[in-house]
Amino acid sequence: MAFQHTSVLLHETVDGLNIRPDGIYVDATLGGGGHAFQVCSRLNSKGRFIGIDQDAAAIEAASARLSVFGEKVTIIRSNYCDMKARLQEIGIDKVDGIMIDLGVSSYQLDTADRGFSYRMDAPLDMRMDQRQTMTAKDIVNTYSEMELFHVIRDYGEDRFAKNIAKHIVAERQKSPIETTGQLVEIIRQSIPMKVQKTTGHPAKRTFQAIRIELNRELDVLKDTLDDMIDLLNPGGRLCVITFHSLEDRIVKSNFRRNENPCTCPSDFPVCVCGKVSKGRVVTRKPILPGEEELEVNSRSKSAKLRIFERA
């Protein structure tokens, strides 16, 4: 299956980078290279673009798509949490813009054997990076009932997390849970039918939770945002596209703290903590997809774009 993915908030993100033609730009979640192509199109011969992704299929697709831009493009297979080190390896200490799209690609969702989708029966995988040995199957079959409960509650925000965890443990005692179809059926049995009729697919939140846990998505985001802001030249921008409230809260909170890091009590006449602002939040409210985009790409529905500019 060819790597196909419709880039979300494409023009809003690329415009948000405020691109300098001779600047250095990074796409930390390269995917199929949709955002990247637009960025590269705005660079002159002195400009440079670095694309990072941990998915081999994305690297292959983006490499082909961006080949027309020649040597100005460098593509690296890595998790964006290692961005600082990977950039230093190629002699880059500072950049003029970074973008990151935290969504699962359409290719990953639509390729059954990747195990991301609750709509197709496939092995329980969900690895963003297939070099990783642990899979969703390992989480479902080895985590304790309490661990499963915390994952589904905290990362899926599912009010039936306790019951879902209980049913998973009961079923795996009969035989291992190996496919997405098996897991979906267990989740269906854990949620009252009257609730299922009004809240969309019953497995959506649990699948999100297991995927986040397996790929350490929120930990990586929390641990890397400060590094990304520190990598920016003055006036450089960080554009982050989130797809659920857990991610968005992390980004919103981080941007606010980097804009106003002062920890002095509010009644202090002057700041004595010595913490200096790293820049400003460009987007007081997140940028959302317009009606036209929603019509052609329903998966963009929950997307939010936030932008930070380095001082």
C-alpha positions as CSV (number, residue, x, y, z in Angstrom):
1,M,0.0,0.0,0.0
2,A,1.4,3.4,-1.0
3,F,1.9,5.9,1.8
4,Q,-1.0,8.3,1.6
5,H,-1.8,11.0,4.1
6,T,-3.6,14.3,3.8
7,S,-1.7,17.0,5.7
8,V,-3.8,18.7,8.3
9,L,-3.8,22.5,8.7
10,L,-1.2,22.6,5.9
11,H,-1.2,26.3,4.9
12,E,-1.9,27.5,8.5
13,T,1.2,25.6,9.7
14,V,3.5,26.6,6.9
15,D,2.4,30.2,7.1
16,G,2.8,30.1,10.9
17,L,6.5,29.2,10.5
18,N,7.0,32.7,9.0
19,I,9.6,31.2,6.6
20,R,12.9,32.9,5.7
21,P,14.1,31.7,2.3
22,D,17.6,31.1,3.6
23,G,16.6,29.6,6.9
24,I,16.9,26.1,8.4
25,Y,13.7,24.3,9.1
26,V,12.8,21.0,10.8
27,D,9.7,18.7,10.4
28,A,10.0,16.5,13.5
29,T,7.2,14.2,12.4
30,L,7.9,14.1,8.6
31,G,5.2,11.6,7.6
32,G,4.6,11.6,3.8
33,G,6.2,15.0,3.5
34,G,3.1,17.1,2.8
35,H,4.0,20.0,5.1
36,A,7.7,19.5,4.2
37,F,7.1,20.0,0.5
38,Q,5.4,23.3,1.0
39,V,8.3,24.5,3.3
40,C,11.0,23.4,0.8
41,S,9.1,25.2,-1.9
42,R,9.7,28.5,0.0
43,L,13.4,28.0,0.5
44,N,16.1,29.4,-1.8
45,S,19.5,27.7,-2.6
46,K,20.9,28.7,0.8
47,G,17.9,27.3,2.8
48,R,18.0,23.9,4.4
49,F,15.3,21.4,5.5
50,I,15.6,18.4,7.9
51,G,12.9,15.8,8.1
52,I,12.7,13.4,11.1
53,D,10.4,10.4,11.4
54,Q,10.7,7.0,13.1
55,D,8.4,5.2,10.6
56,A,10.3,3.4,7.8
57,A,7.3,3.7,5.4
58,A,7.1,7.5,6.0
59,I,10.9,7.9,5.4
60,E,10.6,6.1,2.1
61,A,7.6,8.0,0.9
62,A,8.9,11.4,2.0
63,S,12.4,10.7,0.5
64,A,10.7,10.2,-2.9
65,R,8.4,13.2,-2.6
66,L,11.2,15.6,-1.6
67,S,13.9,14.3,-4.0
68,V,13.2,17.2,-6.3
69,F,14.7,19.6,-3.8
70,G,18.1,17.9,-3.9
71,E,20.8,18.5,-1.4
72,K,18.9,21.1,0.6
73,V,16.9,18.2,2.2
74,T,18.2,15.9,4.8
75,I,16.0,13.0,6.1
76,I,16.8,11.2,9.4
77,R,15.1,8.1,10.8
78,S,14.7,8.8,14.5
79,N,12.2,9.7,17.2
80,Y,11.9,13.5,17.6
81,C,12.9,13.2,21.3
82,D,16.5,12.7,19.9
83,M,16.2,15.8,17.6
84,K,18.9,17.9,19.4
85,A,21.5,15.1,19.2
86,R,20.6,14.2,15.6
87,L,20.9,17.8,14.5
88,Q,24.3,18.2,16.2
89,E,25.5,15.1,14.4
90,I,25.0,17.0,11.1
91,G,26.5,20.2,12.4
92,I,23.3,22.1,13.3
93,D,23.0,23.9,16.6
94,K,20.2,26.3,15.9
95,V,17.2,26.4,13.5
96,D,14.7,29.0,12.3
97,G,11.6,26.9,12.6
98,I,10.3,23.5,13.8
99,M,6.9,21.9,13.1
100,I,5.4,18.8,14.6
101,D,2.2,17.0,13.7
102,L,1.2,14.6,16.6
103,G,-1.5,12.7,14.7
104,V,-1.4,9.1,13.5
105,S,-1.0,9.2,9.7
106,S,-3.8,8.0,7.4
107,Y,-1.4,5.4,6.1
108,Q,-0.8,4.0,9.6
109,L,-4.6,3.9,10.3
110,D,-5.5,2.4,6.9
111,T,-2.7,-0.3,6.8
112,A,-4.4,-3.1,8.7
113,D,-1.3,-5.0,9.8
114,R,0.1,-2.0,11.6
115,G,-2.7,-2.6,14.2
116,F,-3.6,1.0,14.8
117,S,-7.2,0.8,13.7
118,Y,-10.2,-0.6,15.7
119,R,-12.1,-0.9,12.4
120,M,-10.1,-3.7,10.9
121,D,-9.0,-7.1,12.4
122,A,-5.3,-7.3,12.5
123,P,-2.4,-8.3,14.9
124,L,-2.2,-6.0,18.0
125,D,0.9,-4.0,17.0
126,M,0.5,-0.1,17.2
127,R,4.3,0.5,17.0
128,M,5.2,3.9,15.4
129,D,8.8,2.5,15.1
130,Q,8.8,-1.1,14.0
131,R,12.4,-1.5,15.2
132,Q,10.8,-1.5,18.7
133,T,10.3,-5.0,20.2
134,M,7.3,-4.3,22.5
135,T,3.9,-4.2,20.9
136,A,0.3,-3.5,22.0
137,K,-0.2,-7.2,22.4
138,D,2.4,-7.2,25.2
139,I,0.6,-4.4,27.0
140,V,-2.8,-6.1,26.7
141,N,-1.5,-9.5,27.9
142,T,1.2,-8.6,30.5
143,Y,0.1,-5.4,32.3
144,S,-1.7,-5.9,35.6
145,E,-5.4,-5.0,35.9
146,M,-4.4,-1.9,37.8
147,E,-1.8,-0.9,35.2
148,L,-4.3,-1.3,32.4
149,F,-6.9,0.7,34.4
150,H,-4.5,3.6,34.8
151,V,-3.5,3.6,31.1
152,I,-7.0,3.5,29.8
153,R,-8.2,6.1,32.4
154,D,-5.3,8.5,32.1
155,Y,-4.5,8.3,28.4
156,G,-8.0,7.4,27.0
157,E,-10.1,9.3,29.5
158,D,-12.6,6.5,29.4
159,R,-15.0,6.4,32.3
160,F,-15.4,2.7,31.9
161,A,-11.6,2.1,32.2
162,K,-12.0,-0.1,35.3
163,N,-14.5,-2.4,33.7
164,I,-12.5,-2.6,30.4
165,A,-9.4,-3.6,32.3
166,K,-11.3,-6.2,34.3
167,H,-12.7,-7.7,31.2
168,I,-9.3,-7.8,29.4
169,V,-7.7,-9.6,32.3
170,A,-10.6,-12.1,32.5
171,E,-10.4,-12.9,28.8
172,R,-6.7,-13.3,28.5
173,Q,-6.8,-15.9,31.3
174,K,-8.7,-18.1,28.8
175,S,-6.3,-17.4,25.9
176,P,-3.9,-14.6,24.8
177,I,-5.5,-11.6,23.2
178,E,-3.7,-11.3,19.8
179,T,-5.8,-9.2,17.4
180,T,-7.5,-5.8,17.3
181,G,-10.8,-7.6,16.6
182,Q,-10.6,-9.6,19.8
183,L,-9.8,-6.5,21.8
184,V,-12.7,-4.5,20.2
185,E,-15.1,-7.3,21.2
186,I,-13.9,-7.3,24.8
187,I,-14.3,-3.5,25.0
188,R,-17.8,-3.8,23.5
189,Q,-18.7,-6.2,26.3
190,S,-17.4,-3.8,28.9
191,I,-19.5,-0.7,28.0
192,P,-23.3,-0.5,28.3
193,M,-25.1,-0.7,25.0
194,K,-27.1,2.5,25.6
195,V,-23.7,4.4,26.1
196,Q,-22.3,2.8,22.9
197,K,-25.2,4.2,20.9
198,T,-24.4,7.8,21.8
199,T,-20.6,8.1,22.1
200,G,-19.1,6.8,18.8
201,H,-17.0,3.7,18.5
202,P,-16.5,2.1,22.0
203,A,-12.9,1.1,21.3
204,K,-11.6,4.5,20.3
205,R,-10.5,5.7,23.7
206,T,-8.8,2.4,24.7
207,F,-6.9,2.1,21.4
208,Q,-5.7,5.7,21.8
209,A,-4.6,4.9,25.4
210,I,-2.7,1.8,24.5
211,R,-1.0,3.5,21.5
212,I,0.1,6.5,23.7
213,E,1.5,4.1,26.4
214,L,3.3,1.9,23.9
215,N,5.0,4.8,22.0
216,R,5.5,7.0,25.1
217,E,3.8,9.8,23.2
218,L,3.0,12.2,26.0
219,D,6.3,11.6,27.8
220,V,8.3,12.3,24.6
221,L,6.2,15.5,24.0
222,K,6.7,16.8,27.6
223,D,10.4,16.0,27.6
224,T,11.1,17.6,24.2
225,L,9.2,20.9,23.9
226,D,11.8,22.9,25.9
227,D,14.6,21.5,23.8
228,M,12.8,22.5,20.6
229,I,12.3,26.1,21.9
230,D,15.9,26.2,22.9
231,L,17.0,25.2,19.4
232,L,15.2,28.2,17.8
233,N,17.1,31.3,16.6
234,P,15.6,34.6,17.7
235,G,12.3,35.0,15.8
236,G,12.2,31.3,15.0
237,R,8.9,29.5,15.5
238,L,7.6,26.2,16.8
239,C,4.3,25.0,15.3
240,V,2.6,22.1,17.0
241,I,-0.5,20.3,15.8
242,T,-2.3,18.2,18.5
243,F,-5.3,15.9,18.1
244,H,-6.6,15.3,21.6
245,S,-6.9,17.3,24.9
246,L,-4.1,15.5,26.6
247,E,-1.5,16.7,24.0
248,D,-3.1,20.1,23.7
249,R,-2.9,20.7,27.5
250,I,0.8,19.8,27.5
251,V,1.6,22.2,24.6
252,K,-0.6,25.0,26.0
253,S,1.0,24.8,29.4
254,N,4.5,24.6,28.1
255,F,4.1,27.6,25.8
256,R,2.7,29.7,28.7
257,R,5.5,28.7,31.0
258,N,8.2,29.5,28.4
259,E,6.5,32.9,27.8
260,N,6.2,33.7,31.5
261,P,8.5,31.5,33.6
262,C,8.5,33.8,36.7
263,T,7.7,31.8,39.9
264,C,7.8,34.8,42.2
265,P,4.7,35.3,44.4
266,S,2.2,37.7,42.7
267,D,2.5,40.3,45.4
268,F,6.3,40.7,44.8
269,P,7.0,44.2,43.4
270,V,9.9,42.9,41.2
271,C,11.0,39.5,39.9
272,V,13.7,37.9,42.0
273,C,13.6,34.3,40.7
274,G,15.7,35.2,37.7
275,K,13.8,33.2,35.2
276,V,13.6,34.9,31.8
277,S,11.0,34.6,29.1
278,K,12.1,32.6,26.0
279,G,9.6,34.3,23.7
280,R,5.8,34.7,23.1
281,V,2.8,32.6,22.4
282,V,1.6,33.6,18.9
283,T,-1.7,31.8,19.1
284,R,-3.7,32.9,22.2
285,K,-6.4,30.5,21.0
286,P,-5.5,27.5,18.9
287,I,-6.0,27.6,15.1
288,L,-8.6,25.1,14.0
289,P,-9.4,23.6,10.6
290,G,-11.8,25.6,8.4
291,E,-15.1,24.3,7.0
292,E,-13.5,23.6,3.6
293,E,-10.8,21.3,5.2
294,L,-13.3,19.5,7.4
295,E,-15.4,18.7,4.3
296,V,-12.5,17.0,2.5
297,N,-10.7,15.5,5.5
298,S,-12.9,14.4,8.4
299,R,-9.8,13.2,10.3
300,S,-8.8,16.9,10.8
301,K,-11.8,17.5,13.0
302,S,-10.0,17.4,16.3
303,A,-6.7,19.1,15.1
304,K,-5.4,22.2,16.9
305,L,-2.4,24.3,15.9
306,R,-0.4,26.3,18.5
307,I,2.6,28.5,17.7
308,F,5.5,29.8,19.8
309,E,8.0,32.4,18.7
310,R,11.5,32.6,20.2
311,A,12.7,35.9,21.6
